[in-house]
């Protein structure tokens, strides 16, 4: 199975209509990691690395995506080339801890 992850549930439904049955299209329902509130959010002593957290509202989605990732042969993180979409894909990839032995693709297409 090829897994496609998009940000919006509406995009997920639309893309599903165009792809064949070998694809499963899921939504992350928005951003799935963020900087912590009430803290600086970066590690000054470690080359200003950000300290991301998975917000409470996104935890169920992240767990579901992790389970689906284990079943997939290929993972495609799809985003639109506007605003912070690439960072959304990178956040999805690191939050779900894509395995190194999985085929990964990041698509940058106008949908």
Contact map, one row per residue, 1 for C-alpha under 8 A:
111000000000000000000111000000000000000000000000000000000000000000000011110000000000000000000000000000000000000
111100000000000000000111000000000000000000000000000000000000000000000001111100000000000000000000000000000000000
111110000000000000000011110000000000000000000000000000000000000000011001111100000000000000000000000000000000000
011111000000000000000011110000000000000000000000000000000000000000000000001111000000000000000000000000000000000
001111100001000000000000111100000000000000000000000000000000000000000000001111000000000000000000000000000000000
000111111011000000000000111100000000000000000000000000000000000000000000000011100000000000000000000000000000000
000011111011000000000000001111100000000000000000000000000000000000000000000001100000000100000000000000000000000
000001111111000000000000001111000000000000000000000000000000000000000000000000000000000000000000000000000000000
000001111111100000000000011110000000000000000000000000000000000000000000000000000000000000000000000000000000000
000000011111110000000000000000000000000000000000000000000000000000000000000000000000000000000000000000000000000
000001111111111000000000001000000000000000000000000000000000000000000000000000000000000000000000000000000000000
000011111111111100000000111000000000000000000000000000000000000000000000000000000000000000000000000000000000000
000000001111111110000000100000000000000000000000000000000000000000000000000000000000000000000000000000000000000
000000000111111111000000000000000000000000000000000000000000000000000000000000000000000000000000000000000000000
000000000011111111100000100000000000000000000000000000000000000000000000000000000000000000000000000000000000000
000000000001111111110011100000000000000000000000000000000000000000000000000000000000000000000000000000000000000
000000000000111111110000000000000000000000000000000000000000000000000000000000000000000000000000000000000000000
000000000000011111110000000000000000000000000000000000000000000000000000000000000000000000000000000000000000000
000000000000001111111110000000000000000000000000000000000000000000000000000000000000000000000000000000000000000
000000000000000111111110000000000000000000000000000000000000000000000000000000000000000000000000000000000000000
000000000000000000111111000000000000000000000000000000000000000000000000000000000000000000000000000000000000000
110000000000000000111111000000000000000000000000000000000000000000000000000000000000000000000000000000000000000
111100000000000100111111100000000000000000000000000000000000000000000000000000000000000000000000000000000000000
111100000000000100001111110000000000000000000000000000000000000000000000000000000000000000000000000000000000000
001111000001101100000011111000000000000000000000000000000000000000000000000000000000000000000000000000000000000
001111001001000000000001111100000000000000000000000000000000000010000000000000000000000000000000000000000000000
000011111011000000000000111111000000000000000000000000000000000000000000000000000000000000000000000000000000000
000011111000000000000000011111110000000000000000000000000000110010000000000000000000000000010000000000000000000
000000111000000000000000001111110000000000000000000000000000100000000000000000000000000000000000000000000000000
000000110000000000000000001111110000000000000000000000000000000000000000000000000000000000000000000000000000000
000000100000000000000000000111111100000000000000000000000100000000000000000000000000000100110000000000000000000
000000000000000000000000000111111100000000000000000001100110010000000000000000000000000100110010000000000000000
000000000000000000000000000000111110000000000000000111100100000000000000000000000000000000110010000000000000000
000000000000000000000000000000111111000000000000000111100000000000000000000000000000000000000000000000000000000
000000000000000000000000000000001111100010000000011110000000000000000000000000000000000000000000000000000000000
000000000000000000000000000000000111111110000000001110000000000000000000000000000000000000000000000000000000000
000000000000000000000000000000000011111110000000000000000000000000000000000000000000000000000000000000000000000
000000000000000000000000000000000001111100000000000000000000000000000000000000000000000000000000000000000000000
000000000000000000000000000000000001111110000000000000000000000000000000000000000000000000000000000000000000000
000000000000000000000000000000000001111111000000000000000000000000000000000000000000000000000000000000000000000
000000000000000000000000000000000011101111100000011100000000000000000000000000000000000000000000000000000000000
000000000000000000000000000000000000000111110001111000000000000000000000000000000000000000000000000000000000000
000000000000000000000000000000000000000011111111111000000000000000000000000000000000000000000000000000000000000
000000000000000000000000000000000000000001111111100000000000000000000000000000000000000000000000000000000000000
000000000000000000000000000000000000000000111111000000000000000000000000000000000000000000000000000000000000000
000000000000000000000000000000000000000000111111100000000000000000000000000000000000000000000000000000000000000
000000000000000000000000000000000000000000111111100000000000000000000000000000000000000000000000000000000000000
000000000000000000000000000000000000000001111111110000000000000000000000000000000000000000000000000000000000000
000000000000000000000000000000000000000001110111111000000000000000000000000000000000000000000000000000000000000
000000000000000000000000000000000010000011100001111100000000000000000000000000000000000000000000000000000000000
000000000000000000000000000000000011000011100000111110000000000000000000000000000000000000000000000000000000000
000000000000000000000000000000001111000010000000011111000000000000000000000000000000000000000000000000000000000
000000000000000000000000000000001111000000000000001111100000000000000000000000000000000000000000000000000000000
000000000000000000000000000000011100000000000000000111110110000000000000000000000000000000000010000000000000000
000000000000000000000000000000011100000000000000000011111110000000000000000000000000000000000000000000000000000
000000000000000000000000000000000000000000000000000001111110000000000000000000000000000000000000000000000000000
000000000000000000000000000000000000000000000000000000111111000000000000000000000000000000000000000000000000000
000000000000000000000000000000111000000000000000000001111111110000000000000000000000000000000000000000000000000
000000000000000000000000000000010000000000000000000001111111111000000000000000000000000000000000000000000000000
000000000000000000000000000000000000000000000000000000001111111100000000000000000000000000000000000000000000000
000000000000000000000000000110000000000000000000000000000111111110000000000000000000000000000000000000000000000
000000000000000000000000000100010000000000000000000000000111111111000000000000000000000000000011000000000000000
000000000000000000000000000000000000000000000000000000000011111111100000000000000000000000000001000000000000000
000000000000000000000000000000000000000000000000000000000001111111110000000000000000000000000000000000000000000
000000000000000000000000010100000000000000000000000000000000111111111000000000000000000000000001000000000000000
000000000000000000000000000000000000000000000000000000000000011111111100000000000000000000000001100000000000000
000000000000000000000000000000000000000000000000000000000000001111111110000000000000000000000000000000000000000
001000000000000000000000000000000000000000000000000000000000000111111111000000000000000000000000000000000000000
001000000000000000000000000000000000000000000000000000000000000011111111001000000000000000000000010000000000000
000000000000000000000000000000000000000000000000000000000000000001111111000000000000000000000000000000000000000
100000000000000000000000000000000000000000000000000000000000000000111111100000000000000000000000000000000000000
111000000000000000000000000000000000000000000000000000000000000000011111111000000000000000000000000000000000000
111000000000000000000000000000000000000000000000000000000000000000000011111000000000000000000000000001100000000
111000000000000000000000000000000000000000000000000000000000000000000001111100000000000000000000000001111000000
011110000000000000000000000000000000000000000000000000000000000000001001111110000000000000000000000001111000000
011110000000000000000000000000000000000000000000000000000000000000000000011111000000000000000000000000011110000
000111000000000000000000000000000000000000000000000000000000000000000000001111100000000010011000000000011110000
000111100000000000000000000000000000000000000000000000000000000000000000000111110000000010000000000000000111100
000001100000000000000000000000000000000000000000000000000000000000000000000011111000110110000000000000000111100
000000000000000000000000000000000000000000000000000000000000000000000000000001111100110000000000000000000001111
000000000000000000000000000000000000000000000000000000000000000000000000000000111110110000000000000000000001110
000000000000000000000000000000000000000000000000000000000000000000000000000000011111100000000000000000000000000
000000000000000000000000000000000000000000000000000000000000000000000000000000001111100000000000000000000000000
000000000000000000000000000000000000000000000000000000000000000000000000000000000111111100000000000000000000000
000000000000000000000000000000000000000000000000000000000000000000000000000000111111111110000000000000000000000
000000000000000000000000000000000000000000000000000000000000000000000000000000111001111111000000000000000000000
000000000000000000000000000000000000000000000000000000000000000000000000000000000001111111100000000000000000000
000000100000000000000000000000110000000000000000000000000000000000000000000000100001111111110000000000000000000
000000000000000000000000000000000000000000000000000000000000000000000000000011100000111111111000000000000100000
000000000000000000000000000000000000000000000000000000000000000000000000000000000000011111111100000000000000000
000000000000000000000000000000111000000000000000000000000000000000000000000000000000001111111110000000000000000
000000000000000000000000000100111000000000000000000000000000000000000000000010000000000111111111000000000000000
000000000000000000000000000000000000000000000000000000000000000000000000000010000000000011111111110000000000000
000000000000000000000000000000000000000000000000000000000000000000000000000000000000000001111111110000000000000
000000000000000000000000000000011000000000000000000001000000010000000000000000000000000000111111100000000000000
000000000000000000000000000000000000000000000000000000000000011011000000000000000000000000011111110000000000000
000000000000000000000000000000000000000000000000000000000000000001000000000000000000000000001111111000000000000
000000000000000000000000000000000000000000000000000000000000000000001000000000000000000000001101111101000000000
000000000000000000000000000000000000000000000000000000000000000000000000000000000000000000000000111111000000000
000000000000000000000000000000000000000000000000000000000000000000000000000000000000000000000000011111100000000
000000000000000000000000000000000000000000000000000000000000000000000000000000000000000000000000001111100000000
000000000000000000000000000000000000000000000000000000000000000000000000111000000000000000000000011111110000000
000000000000000000000000000000000000000000000000000000000000000000000000111000000000000000000000000111111000000
000000000000000000000000000000000000000000000000000000000000000000000000011110000000000000000000000001111100000
000000000000000000000000000000000000000000000000000000000000000000000000011110000000000000000000000000111110000
000000000000000000000000000000000000000000000000000000000000000000000000000111100000000010000000000000011111000
000000000000000000000000000000000000000000000000000000000000000000000000000111100000000000000000000000001111100
000000000000000000000000000000000000000000000000000000000000000000000000000001111000000000000000000000000111110
000000000000000000000000000000000000000000000000000000000000000000000000000001111000000000000000000000000011111
000000000000000000000000000000000000000000000000000000000000000000000000000000011000000000000000000000000001111
000000000000000000000000000000000000000000000000000000000000000000000000000000010000000000000000000000000000111
